[in-house]
Amino acid sequence: MKTAQLIILILLTYGTANPLLGQHFNTYSFDRPVPVKPVNSVEEEEAAPLISPKGDRIYFTRTANVVQFDKKVSIHEIWFSDFLEEGWTKAVKAFHPLNDNQNTAVIGFKNNGLYLFGDYSGGFKNKNGASETHIENGAYTKPQSLEIPDLKIKGGYYGLSMHSSEKILLVSKGDSGNEDLFVTLLTPEGQWSELINLGPTINSKGYEIAPFLSYDSIHLFFSRGNQTKDADIYVSKRLDDTWRNWTEPERLPEPINSNLFDAYFSISSDSTVLFSSDRMGSNDIYKSKLRVFKNLPEEVEISSIEPIALTEEEPIEQKLELTAITETTQHIPELQNKSSADGYAFFDFNKSTLTNTAKTKLNAILERLKSDPSLNIELVGHADYIDEEDFNQQLSEKRAASAAKYLTSNGIASHRITTSGFGELLPISNNESDIGRRLNRRVEIYFISQSQ
């Protein structure tokens, strides 16, 4: 059973011609996963879902039976679905050159382009490797191979996942049932490094596949299984820059994991989760949401937080001139990950106190909540990655609570407000830049109809 599933889910190659935690994940919860119906088919298997940085397209793979060298084989092809006002559209098979009668998948995103599984050069099919393509004159260019040492193994199984920085490529490779995880890094000279084994904490005597690295490049999600247990999804935190030292992997709680094959977990900046599972008898794509909700008590105490010494920064609102309460992230050029939030309140460094600009935005929220009693509100706090992870987790929760306290002190019943905090886990911009860190110090605002 396991072997059959691996053949379906791991992108098979041929040797012949031919992918927190100070705040543990068991303290979080997940929404009940639901199948993404427009994506899943009745006849075929779907796997490896990946949502675009703007959140408007899901790429995934679907199995197909084709003829290669006069022999019928099963391969994975690239399909996609777009998000419109009415929801996800019916899935469409990607055109040539993305699909080329061989195993392929979207493994990451680049500016105006994609990173792909497989080597498209030459006449042979199912060659090991990674490729990149971009849009030119309205169409994707012929994929060009990335020169990565040690990747062109002979036979076996392998999988790839390109990090959003485009500087980190995660690799799973090995014989069936014995795959391990590796990483290759892009050097300042533009060359990919030799593969680095992620070490014995990550790689077990069983198999590790389907790696996905969080935006902060610290949290690694992957699937682990063995001869007696189908794959489950795990998470581990990287402890240093050797890429070999990790926290003990933690199995994600139910309902993400089932008693069958679960893999290809990914999470976006608005905490949307996608993964593949055959829990219903056929491998399909499921959607969930990471939650750390806390119902707001009648009285919320906001303790003061002493900032660590850094250069004083002007409020982000002054620089970005973000004034509309219903602004979306598409209006912020520095943003690299889109969020579906209805509004934002930004905070000063290491502070949970509201700025005057944030109060102005919350005043607009107040008016809407008072005018429409059917609306509830969800406040989700976030932090940049300066300081310790536990500190940032608490800070994000205090920011959400601070916004909630302002609303309750101005007449909004506490039962209409839900708060949560994700610490530094879900940034929407690059923490390496000053402007990116300011964008990540935020509370996201979501309106929720009581009928939902």
N, C-alpha and C positions, 0 to 999 in steps of 0.2 A: 504493500500500500504506500509506504513512504517513498519507495523508489519511483513509483508511478507518478506521485505528486511532484517529486523533484524534477522529473523529466518535463512535467508541465510547467513548473514555476521557475526553474533555473534555466537561464538561456544556454542551451546546449551548443557546444562547439566540437569540431572534428579535427583529428590530427592528420587525416589523409587529405585527399584533394578537396578536398572539401574545405549589504549595509547593514542629576540635580541633587552625589546629590545630598546636599545638606538638607534640603526639604525633600524627603523621600516621596516617591510616586505613590506609595500606598496611602499617603495623606491627601492625594488628589482623587478625583472621581472622573469618570467618563460617562457621557450620555450613552444610552443604548444604541449600539451601531445599527444603522439602517442601510440596506443596499442602495446603491446609486442606480436606480432603475434605467434611466436612459443610456447608461454605459454598459450594463450587463446584458448578455444575450442568453438565450435558452440553450443553443447548441454548442457554443464554444466556451473556452476558459479565458477569463480576464485577470490580469495581474499588473504589478508594477505601476500603480497610479502615481502621478506627479502633477501637482497643480502649479500653474504659471505664477510668476511673482505678482502679477496684477490680480490674480484670483479669478480670471475670466475664462480659463481653459484648463481642462484636465486632459493630460496625455496618459495613455495606458497601452498595454499590449493585449492582443487577442490572438489566440491560436488559429492557424490556418493550415490546411493540407495542400502541399504543392509538390511539384515534380522537380527534383534536382538530379542531374546526371542520370536520367531515365529511371529514377527511383522516387517513389512517393515518400515524403517526409512531412513531419509536423513542425512548423516554425512559429515564431512570435512576430507579429507585425504591429506597426504603430497605428493606433486609432486616437481620436480625440473627440471631446464634447465641449461646446461653448456655453457659457452662462449668460442668459438673457433675462429680461424682466420676468418672464414666465417660468424661469428655471433652466435646468440643463437641457440642451438640445439633444436630439437623437444622435448617437455616435456616428462618426464618419471615418472611413479609412483614409489615412494620409496618402498623398500622391507620391509618385516618383519625384525626386530621388530618395525620399526618406524611407520608403519601402522598395526593396530591390531583390525580392525573391530570396531573402535570407533572414536569419534571426537578427532582430534589431529592437531598439527601445530608446525612448528619450531618457537620458540619465542626468540631465541638468540644463540650465539655461544660461545664455550669454546675451549681451546686448545685441538685439536684432537677430538672434539666432538660437541654435540648440546644440547641445552635446549629445552624441548618439553612441549607443552600443554597437560595436562591430567595426570592421575595416572594410571600406567600400572600394578600395583600390584593387586593380587587377581583375582577372576573370574568375577567380575562385570564390566560392560561397562560404559563409560562416567562418571567415577568418577572424581570429582573436584580435581585439584592439578596441580603441576608442576613436571617435571622429568628431569633427565640428562642422557646422554649416551655418550660413547666414542668408538673410533675404536680400536679393539683388534683383532689381527690376521686377519686383512683385512675386518672385519665386525663390525657392531655396536653391542655393548653389550645390554642386556636387560635393558631398562630404569629403573632407580632407582628414587624413589620419593624424593622430597625436603620437609623437615618438615617445613611448614610455618603456623603459628598460624592464625586462623580465615579464612583460605582460603576455607576450606571444608564447604561451605554454602549448605543449602538444596534447591535444585532446582534453578530456576532463570537462569540468563545469566552471563557469566564472560569471560574476556579475559586477557591475560598476555603478558608482554614484558620485556625481560631481557636486562638490560643495558650492554654495552660492557665491563664495569669494572667487571661484574659478581657479583657485590655487591649491586645492586639496581634492584628490581623487581617491575614493575608497574602493577597494577591490576585494571581492571574495573569489577564491579559486582553490581548486584541488579536485581529487577524485570524488565520485558520487558518495555522499554520506560522510565525507572527511574534509569538507571545505573549511578553510581558515580565512580570517580577515587581515588585510594589508592596507597600507596607505602609501601613496606617492605624492610628493610635494613639488610645486613649481618653484624653481630657484630664481633668484633675482636676475640671472642671466637668461631666463626664459626656457630652461631645460627641466624636464621631469626627473626627479631623483629615482634611485633604485627603490624597489618595493621594501617597505618596512613592515615586518610582522608585528601585529598589535600585541603580541605577548600572551603568556599562559593564563592571565586573568580573563581575557576575552576569548581566546581560542581554547576550546575544550577537546576532549577525546571524541566528541560527536562532530556535528557540523555547525558552522556559523555562516549565515547568508544574509542578503538583503540589507546592507548597511545604509543608514541615513544619519548624517551629522547635522546637529542643530545649527541655527544661524550663528551662534556664538562660538562654534567649532569646539565646544567642550562636551556636549552631551551626545553620546552615540547610541542610536537605536539600531537593533539588529535582531535577527531571528536565530534561535538555537534549537537543535533537535538531536536525536540519536536513533539508534536502531529500534528502540522500543517506544519512543515518544515523538509524535509529530512536532513540528516547529512551533515554538512560542516566541512572542516578542519580548525583548529585554531592553534595558537601558543602563548605561554606565557613564561615569564622569571621568574625563581625562584629567590626570593629576599633574602632568608636566609636559614639556615640549619634546620628550623622547618618543612619544606616541606608544610607549610600551607599558606605562604605569597607569592603571585604571582602578576605580572603585569596583567592588564586587558587583557583577551585573545583577540587576533587580528585575524580576519578572513583572511585567505590567499587570495590573489587576484585571479581573473580569469587570466589565463585559468585553474588553478588547481581546483578551485571549480566550479561546475555547478549548475543547478537548481534541480538536483537529488542527489542521495546518493553518497558521496565521503568520503573515509575513508582509514585507514591503510597507512598513509603517512610515508615514511622513506627517509632519505637523507644520502648519503655516502660522504667520504672525498673529492671526486672530484666533488662534487655538483650534482651528479646524483640523481634524485628523482624518487621514485616508489610509486604508490598508487593504490587503487581499486576504481572503479566507475561504475555505471550503466547508464551513460549518453547516451549510445547507445542502451539501452533497455535490456542489459544483463550485469551482473556484470563481468567486465574484469579488467586486470592489465594494467596500463598505465605507461609510462616513460616520464620524462621531465628533465629539467636542470635549476638550479637556476642561475640567471645572475644578475650582476650589471655592465654591460659593459659601458665604456665611450670611445668614439672616441678620440684619442689623438690629441690635438691641435698642431699647428705648433711649438709653443714654450712652453715647460713645465718647470715650476719653481718648484724646490725642496726646500722647506723650511727646515731649520735645526730643529732638535728635541733634546731637552735636556733630557738625560737619568736620571731616578731615581737611587738612590744609591743602587747598588747591587755589589756583588763580581765580579771582572773582569773575563771574560771567554775567553779561547783560541778559535780561529775560529773553527767552527765545521768541516770545510774541512780538517784541520790538523789531527783531531782525526779519522774521518771516511775515509779519503783518497778517497774522491769522485772526480774523475778526468774526467770521460767520460761525454760528453755533452748529450749523449743519454741514460744515466743511467736511470734505472727504480727503483721503490721503492722496488722491490723484492731483490735488492742487499744490502739493509740496514737492518741489523738484528733487530735494535731497533724499526723499523716501525711496527705499529699495524694495520694501515689501508692503503691499496694499493691505489695509484693514477695512473691514466692513462697518466700522463704527459710525454712529450718527453724529458724533462730535468728540471734541478733545478738550482737556484741561491740562496745561503744561505746568511743570513745577521747577523751582530753582534747585540747584545742586544740593543733594542730601537733605532736602526740606520736604515736609508734608503739609506745610501751611499754604493756604491758597493765595495766589497773587491777585492783584486787582483785576487783571485781565481774565483770570480764571473765574472770579466772582461774577464778572460781567456776563460770561458765557453761561454760568449756572443760573443767573437771573433769567436768561432767555429760556432755559430748561424749566425753571419754576413756572413761568407763564404758560408753557405748553402743558405741563402736568396739571396745573390748576384748571385750565380750560378743557381738558380731556380726562375725566376721572377713570376712563377705561384703560389708560396707559400706566404701566409700571416702568421702572427704570433699572438698568443693570450698570454698575460702575466697576470697571476693571482697572486696577492699578498696575503700573510697570515701573521699572528702574533701569538705569544704565548699568554697566558692569564694574564701575569703580566701587571699591570696598568689597567686603566678604559677602558670599552668597546668602547666608542666613540674614545678615543685616539688610541686604537688598530685598529679600522676601518680606521682611517685616515692614520695610519702608514702603513697598508697593501697597501693602495692605493698609497702612496708615494713610496713604494718599487717597485711596478709595474711601476710607472711613471719613477723612476730612471733607471730601466732597459731599458724602452722605449727610454728615452732621450739618453742613450748611443748608442742605435742602430741608431736613427735618426742623431746623431752627426757624425756617421760613414757611412752615405750615404744611409740609408734605408728610403724610403718615409713614412711619418707618416700615410698615408691612408692604409698602409699594416699592421699596428699595432693596436691592440685593447687591452685595459687594464681594469682590474677590481680589486677589493679588497674585501675580505671576513672577514677581521678582525680576530677574534679568533674563528669564527663559525665552521670552518672545519679543525680541527687539524688532522695530520696524525700520531701522536705519543702521548705518555702520557705527559701531561703538568705538572705532579707531579714530574718528574725527570728532572735533568739538561740536559741530552742528548736529552730527548723528547722535551723540550722547544726549543732547538737549531734546531731540525729538523722542528719544526713548524714555525720558522722564515725564510720564504722562498718566492720565486716567482716561480710558476710553469710555464713551457714553453710548449706551444702547437703549432704545425705546422698545418695550415689549408690551404687546396687547394682552390684556388679562384673559382673552379668549384662547390664547395660544397654549 
